[in-house]
Amino acid sequence: MKLLAELVIRAFILILTTYIVPGFKIDSFMTAIMVALVLALLNALVKPVLIFLTLPATLITLGLFIFVINAVLLIIASSLIPGFHINSFFTAIFAAVVIALLSTLINKILIQ
């Protein structure tokens, strides 16, 4: 039940991101659910490998390179899911930052 709630919250964050980031489009809430699910799988399977491979860049940028990794994962997800579109790499980076900020904000609100 908790995983389902987290999936719905992530989908809600993705929908909010479509209103904030120009060029970041999700066609429906069901598409947002699918994007959240695919991103969860990519974060579990691909992200650790990418972090390991880019560790020097991540250390030099004091962790900011993680946003680039998250942008790459968003682009991979957009190529896998019809109805999810990202116009450019810079749009993906901006979306990654917005998603991180919204996730932090919503987690703070829900935990307190």
C-alpha angles and dihedrals in degrees: 000000000000091000091052091050091050090049092052091047091051090049090051090051090051091051090050089051090058088062094048104039118058111221094028107109134177116178101209145356090258088055088051089053090052091047091050090050094048091046090051090053093045091048090052098043111023106025096067090054092048091048091051093048093048098039095122092053091046092051094046092051092044092243099313090114086073087078089059090051090049089049090053090051090050090052091049090050091048090054091052101044124061111221094036115099134175117186100206146354091258089053088053092051091049090048091049090054093046092047091051092049094046091046091052092047095048092045090052091050095047096044095052 
